[in-house]
Amino acid sequence: MTTPPDSEVLIRGGTIYDGSGAAPSTGDVAIAGDSIVAVGPSLTGKGAREIDATGLAVTAVTSDKMFVI
């Protein structure tokens, strides 16, 4: 397990598409400010806001560095 730095938003359990063309994976994404600070299969720790993305696609919008659920 990976512990993210303090995060404002922690998206949990989504199907992550990283834009590389690789197969998607299920995991968590931690965001602080306008930066993605951690991505992993099961991040520990808490976010100020947590979003359950189980069953949803999560992908980066590269022009804005944000995730879309």
Secondary structure as GFF3:
##gff-version 3
##sequence-region A 1 69
A	DSSP	beta_strand	7	17	.	.	.	ID=ss1
A	DSSP	beta_strand	25	32	.	.	.	ID=ss2
A	DSSP	beta_strand	35	40	.	.	.	ID=ss3
A	DSSP	beta_strand	47	52	.	.	.	ID=ss4
A	DSSP	beta_strand	57	61	.	.	.	ID=ss5
A	DSSP	beta_strand	66	68	.	.	.	ID=ss6
###
